[in-house]
Amino acid sequence: MFLLRIIKNKYFIVTVVFVVWVAFFAQYDIVSQYKLREELHEMNTKIEYLDKEVSRLQAEKKALQTDSATLEKYAREKYYMKTQHEDVFVFDTVKNTP
């Protein structure tokens, strides 16, 4: 009896309709909030990765500018540079198996 009286109350009905509308049909409903939160998490992860990458590249740049041995190693590995009386052999590490 008490439950039936509450359900028939117009304020209760309006409140329930309002809550359902806001939760599922409004511009900022629960589903879109969840998707936005996931997108924000992905972007923050990407920002952390890019910050680490920038730090690594700045350290590599500083090492190349200050240390001639590092510069020589970089030139040999990346651009296959050599001295006059050397031969450079490049090995392909990809296996071509059928």
N, C-alpha and C positions, 0 to 999 in steps of 0.2 A: 504494500500500500504506500509506504513512504517512498520507495523507489519510483513508483508510478507517478507520484505527485511531483517528484524532482524532474522527471523526464518531461512532464507536461508543462513545466515552468518555462515561460517564454524567454527569460533571461538565460537559463541554462541552454536552451536550444540555440539562441543567438551566439552564446559564448562558444559552444561546440562547433558551430558552423564557422565562426571566425577563426578558431584555432586550426581547423582542418584547412580552411582557405589559405591561411598564412603558412602552414606547414607544407602544403603540397602544390598549391596553384599560384602563389604570389611570385614576384620577380626573384626574390632571394629565398627560394624554398630549400628544403633539406637536401635534396639531391644535388642541386646546383652548388650549394655550400660545400658538400662533400667533394664534388669535382674540382672546385676552386682550391680547396685545401690540398688535394692531391697534386694539382698543378703547382701550387706554391712550394710544396715539399720537393718536387722534381726540380724546380728552378733553384731552390736553395742548395740542393745537391750539386747541380751544375755550377753554381757560383763557387762553391767550395773547391770543386775540381779545377776550375779555371784559375782560382787564386793560387792553388798549389802549382799549377802549370806555369803561371807567371813567375812565381818565386824560383822554380827550377830553372826557367830560362834566363832569369836575371843572374842567378848564380853561375850558369854556364857562360853567359856573356862576360861577366866579370873575370872568370877564369881564363877565357880566351884573350881578354885584353891585357891581363897581367902576366900570364905564364906562357912562355914560348914553347915549352914542351907540350902543353895542352893544345896549343894552337897547331903544332905539327901533328899531333895525334888526331885532332879533328880533321885536318886537311887530308891526312892519309886515309882515314876511315870513310869520310863522307864524299870526297872528291877523287879518291884513288890516286892521289899525287905521290910522286916518288922522287928519289934522288937520281943522279945521272946513271949510276951503275947498278941499278936495281930493276928487278922485274916484279910486276904486280900480278898476282893470281887471284881471280875472283871465283869463289866456289858457289854454285847454286845449291841451296839447301832444300829446295822443294823436290820431293820425290815424284817421279812420273810413273806411278804404278797403275796398270790397267784394272 
